[in-house]
Amino acid sequence: MAAKVALLFLTLCAAFLATGSADPDLLQDVCVADFASGVKVNGFTCKENITADDFFFAGLAKPGLTNNTFGSLVTAANVQKIPGLNTLGVSMARIDYAPGGLNPPHTHPRATEMVFVLEGQLDVGFITTANVLIPKTIKAGEIFTFPKGLVHFQKNNGQVPAAVIAAFGSQLAGTQTIGATLFAAQPPVPDNVLTKAFQVGTKEVQKIKSRFAPKK
C-alpha cells in the first residue's frame, strides 16, 4: 500500500512541477546534457546520441549514510545525475535522517520543493520574508511543501530513522545552507560583517568558522 501511495505522490509531483516549473520551456523532445561540451549556456548543451541510461538513476533506492555532523544525508537525482533531465524542469532527491538528525536551514533559489515522508516522523518548517515560521509535524504518507527561495528545515525528533522523497520544480534547484554559506564561504565573509550581523564578538565568529572548516 505504501508503495502505491508513494507512486501516486511521485506522479502528481511530476505533473505539478512540470506545469509550474520556473525553468525555460522545451523547444524539442529532449536535450540530454553533454557534460563534455565547453559551451556555456543556461543549462547544458545537447548531445547527439542518447540512450535509455541518460534518463535512468537507481540512487534513491537505498538509504544514505547519516553518520555525519548533522545526522542527515541528501541523495540528489538532478540533471548532474540524470543527463536526460536537462530542460525538463524537474528533479528529485532522497533525504535520510538518523534519530535526532537535521537537514539544517537552507534555501533552494530555483525551485519549490515538495517532500513525501517514506518513514518516520519529522518536524519541518519554512520562514516567510516577514519572519514568520510556518511549522508542521509530518509522518509517513504525508506531504509538505517549501515555497521557492524561502529558508526551511527538517528535523527528525523521533527515536527511529526517517526518510523522505523530495520533488523540485527545476532540473537543478541549487542549495544554500545558511550556516555554511556564511561561515564557510571562500574567500571568507569578513569577520566584522558577521559580528555586526549576528551581534556577537570576533572570537565567537572565528569559533563557528573553525567548525565549518573542511576536515583535514
Secondary structure as the mmCIF struct_conf table of DSSP 4:
data_model
#
loop_
_struct_conf.conf_type_id
_struct_conf.id
_struct_conf.beg_label_comp_id
_struct_conf.beg_label_asym_id
_struct_conf.beg_label_seq_id
_struct_conf.end_label_comp_id
_struct_conf.end_label_asym_id
_struct_conf.end_label_seq_id
HELX_RH_AL_P HELX_RH_AL_P1 ALA A 2 THR A 19
TURN_TY1_P TURN_TY1_P1 GLY A 20 GLY A 20
BEND BEND1 ASP A 23 ASP A 23
HELX_LH_PP_P HELX_LH_PP_P1 PRO A 24 LEU A 26
BEND BEND2 LEU A 27 ASP A 29
STRN STRN1 ALA A 33 ALA A 33
TURN_TY1_P TURN_TY1_P2 PHE A 35 ALA A 36
BEND BEND3 ASN A 42 GLY A 43
HELX_LH_PP_P HELX_LH_PP_P2 THR A 45 THR A 45
STRN STRN2 CYS A 46 CYS A 46
HELX_LH_PP_P HELX_LH_PP_P3 LYS A 47 LYS A 47
BEND BEND4 GLU A 48 GLU A 48
HELX_RH_3T_P HELX_RH_3T_P1 ALA A 52 PHE A 55
TURN_TY1_P TURN_TY1_P3 GLY A 59 LEU A 60
BEND BEND5 ALA A 61 LYS A 62
HELX_LH_PP_P HELX_LH_PP_P4 PRO A 63 LEU A 65
BEND BEND6 ASN A 68 ASN A 68
TURN_TY1_P TURN_TY1_P4 THR A 69 PHE A 70
BEND BEND7 GLY A 71 GLY A 71
STRN STRN3 SER A 72 ALA A 77
BEND BEND8 ASN A 78 ASN A 78
TURN_TY1_P TURN_TY1_P5 VAL A 79 LYS A 81
HELX_RH_3T_P HELX_RH_3T_P2 PRO A 83 LEU A 85
TURN_TY1_P TURN_TY1_P6 ASN A 86 LEU A 88
STRN STRN4 SER A 91 TYR A 97
TURN_TY1_P TURN_TY1_P7 PRO A 99 GLY A 100
STRN STRN5 LEU A 102 THR A 107
TURN_TY1_P TURN_TY1_P8 PRO A 109 ARG A 110
STRN STRN6 GLU A 113 GLU A 119
BEND BEND9 GLY A 120 GLY A 120
STRN STRN7 GLN A 121 ILE A 127
TURN_TY1_P TURN_TY1_P9 THR A 129 ALA A 130
BEND BEND10 ASN A 131 ASN A 131
STRN STRN8 LEU A 133 LYS A 139
TURN_TY1_P TURN_TY1_P10 ALA A 140 GLY A 141
STRN STRN9 ILE A 143 PHE A 146
TURN_TY1_P TURN_TY1_P11 LYS A 148 GLY A 149
STRN STRN10 VAL A 151 LYS A 155
BEND BEND11 GLY A 158 VAL A 160
STRN STRN11 ALA A 162 PHE A 168
BEND BEND12 GLY A 169 LEU A 172
STRN STRN12 GLN A 176 THR A 177
HELX_RH_AL_P HELX_RH_AL_P2 ILE A 178 PHE A 183
BEND BEND13 ALA A 184 ALA A 184
BEND BEND14 GLN A 186 PRO A 187
HELX_LH_PP_P HELX_LH_PP_P5 PRO A 188 PRO A 190
HELX_RH_AL_P HELX_RH_AL_P3 ASP A 191 PHE A 198
TURN_TY1_P TURN_TY1_P12 GLN A 199 GLN A 199
HELX_RH_AL_P HELX_RH_AL_P4 THR A 202 PHE A 212
BEND BEND15 ALA A 213 ALA A 213
HELX_LH_PP_P HELX_LH_PP_P6 PRO A 214 LYS A 215
#
